[in-house]
Amino acid sequence: MSRTKAPIVKAWLQFFVVSSILTNLPGFFVGVIGGAGGLKYGWINEDQIWWMANVSWYLLVVPVSFFTFRWTVTKFLLPGSTPLAAPPNNASVV
């Protein structure tokens, strides 16, 4: 592996590990708690647990993945920049 690819691989691994942990563990607990609570109180039946767990996991994954990706790119690939930096005034937009 060349020296120029090392930061990219490191950033990708960091993103993968952090986003996997931050989405799968809470998503699992939200699905389990929601499914158990729904069954206990009669809000949902057993067939709907799968749908509820997947929808709650997806709603959690999208924002966490977005912010994790932004954090990883800012920290490892573009050090010294701010995540929401405005373009310079002399930049032309085509």
N, C-alpha and C positions, 0 to 999 in steps of 0.2 A: 504494500500500500504506500502510495506516495505521501509526502508530507502535506500536500495541499488537500488531500482527501480526508485526512485524519480529523480535522474539526467538523467536517460534514458528518462523518460517521459517528463521532462523539455526540453531536447535537441530535442526530436521528435516534440514537440509542437512549439519550436522556429523555427525549420527547416520548418515545415508545414506553419506557418504563414508568415515567411519571403519569402519563395519561392513562395507561392501563390500570395502575393502582388507584388513581383518583376517580376513575369511572366504574370499574368493575366491583370494587368492594362496597362503596355506597349504593351502587345500583342493585347489588345482590341484597343488601339489607333492606332497601326500600321495597323491593319486590317481595321479600319474605314477610316483612312486617305488614305490608299492604295486603298480601294474600291471606295471611293468617287472620288479620283483623277483619277482612272482608268476609271470610268464611265464618268467623265466630259471630259476627253481628248480622249475617245474612245479606250483606250488600251485593255480593257476587257469588256465583256458583263455581264449581271446580273447573269448568271449561273456560271461564273468563280469566282465571289466574294467569295463564300463559300470556294472554293479550295485555293484561294490566302490568305484568312484570316487564315485558318488552317495551311497552310504551313509556313507562317510567324510566327505564334504563336509557332509552333513546333520548328522552328529554334532558337527561343528565349528561349524556355523552357529548352532545353537540357543543354546549357552551364550555365545558371543561376542556375538550379537545382544542377548541379555538384559542382559549386563553393560554393553554399550555404550549401550543405551537407558537403563539406570539412571544411568549416568554423565552422559549428556547431559541428562536431566531434572534431575538434582541440580545440575549446573553452570550450565545456562542458564535453566531455567524456575523452579526453586526454590532460588535461591542462599541460602546460610546454613543449609540443612538437611542433615542427615546421611542417607545412603541407607537405613539401617535404624533410623531413629529410632522409639522407642516412642511411642504416643499418650499425651497427658497423662492424669493420674489421674482428672480430672474429666470425661473424654470418655465419653459414653454410647454404647454399642454397641447398635444396633437390630437 
